[in-house]
Amino acid sequence: ELHEELRSISQDAIVKQSLDATAKELVNPKILKHSSPAVKAYAATCLADMLRLYAPEAPFSTKETINIFQLFLTQLNQLKVSQDHPQFSLYFYLLESLSTVKSILIIADLDNAQELCAEFFNCFFNTIR
């Protein structure tokens, strides 16, 4: 499973170019907008790991990066579900990854940074309510 493999790789133990094809496949609209919640949850965790592994330079275009963070938002909004939900651990992993790796800071470089920051703030605020 890709999620487990990416999760276990250390940033200094990988040739980043070896991940290029996988990174591009993960931002395919068919995956980002898939009808299955599980597919989107796994894609989000894999993309979070890609941001960690490629840091400090993400291998995605501005449009792809915006789409990635929009996916992250939809997944983080799912943290309100029961902890027994099948994908809850994936949603939590995404939150944990974004906070520890600090890849959320990439938003600051995007054209719609204020809008995305407001959406993340609202997401977190509504989750803790």
C-alpha positions in Angstrom: 0.0 0.0 0.0 1.4 3.3 -1.1 0.5 5.2 2.0 2.4 2.8 4.3 5.4 2.9 2.0 5.6 6.7 1.7 5.0 7.0 5.4 8.0 4.9 6.2 10.5 6.6 3.9 12.9 9.1 5.4 13.5 12.3 3.5 17.2 11.8 3.3 16.9 8.2 2.2 15.2 8.8 -1.1 16.1 10.1 -4.5 13.3 12.6 -5.0 13.2 12.1 -8.8 12.2 8.4 -8.2 8.9 9.7 -6.8 8.1 12.1 -9.7 5.8 9.7 -11.6 3.9 8.8 -8.5 3.5 12.4 -7.5 2.1 13.3 -10.9 -0.4 10.4 -10.7 -1.6 11.5 -7.3 -2.7 14.9 -8.6 -4.7 13.4 -11.4 -8.3 14.9 -11.2 -9.6 11.3 -11.4 -8.0 10.7 -8.0 -8.5 14.1 -6.4 -12.2 14.1 -7.3 -12.9 10.3 -6.9 -16.3 9.3 -5.7 -14.8 7.0 -3.0 -14.1 8.7 0.3 -11.4 6.1 1.0 -9.6 6.8 -2.3 -9.6 10.6 -1.5 -8.4 9.9 2.1 -5.5 7.8 0.9 -4.6 10.2 -1.8 -4.5 13.1 0.7 -2.2 11.2 3.1 0.1 10.2 0.2 0.2 13.8 -1.0 1.0 15.0 2.5 3.9 12.6 2.5 5.0 13.7 -0.9 5.2 17.3 0.4 7.3 16.0 3.3 9.6 14.0 1.1 10.1 16.8 -1.5 10.5 19.6 1.1 11.4 22.4 0.8 10.4 22.4 -2.9 7.1 20.7 -3.8 7.0 19.1 -7.3 3.6 20.5 -8.1 2.4 23.4 -10.2 0.6 26.2 -8.5 -2.8 24.9 -9.8 -1.9 21.4 -8.6 -0.9 22.7 -5.2 -4.2 24.6 -4.8 -6.1 21.4 -5.7 -4.0 19.5 -3.2 -4.9 21.9 -0.4 -8.5 21.9 -1.4 -8.5 18.1 -1.1 -6.8 18.5 2.3 -9.6 20.8 3.4 -12.3 18.3 2.4 -10.5 15.6 4.2 -9.9 17.6 7.4 -13.5 18.5 7.5 -14.1 14.8 8.0 -12.4 14.9 11.4 -15.9 15.5 12.8 -16.8 11.9 12.1 -16.7 9.2 14.8 -13.3 7.9 15.7 -14.7 4.5 14.7 -15.1 5.7 11.1 -13.0 3.6 8.7 -11.0 6.6 7.4 -10.7 8.5 10.7 -7.0 7.4 11.2 -6.2 8.8 7.7 -7.9 12.1 8.5 -5.9 12.3 11.7 -2.7 11.3 10.0 -3.2 14.2 7.5 -3.7 16.7 10.3 -0.7 15.4 12.2 1.5 15.5 9.0 0.5 19.0 8.1 1.2 20.2 11.6 4.6 18.5 12.2 6.0 18.9 8.7 4.6 22.4 8.5 3.8 21.9 4.8 0.7 24.0 5.5 3.0 27.0 5.1 3.1 26.4 1.4 -0.3 28.1 1.3 1.4 31.4 1.8 3.0 31.2 -1.6 -0.3 30.6 -3.4 -2.4 33.3 -5.2 -5.4 32.5 -3.1 -3.5 32.3 0.2 -5.9 34.4 2.2 -8.9 32.5 1.0 -7.3 29.1 1.7 -6.1 30.2 5.2 -9.7 31.4 6.0 -11.1 28.0 4.9 -8.5 26.1 7.0 -9.3 28.3 10.0 -13.1 27.7 9.5 -12.5 24.0 9.1 -10.5 23.8 12.4 -12.8 26.1 14.3 -15.9 24.0 13.2 -14.2 20.8 14.0 -13.4 21.8 17.6 -16.9 23.2 18.2 
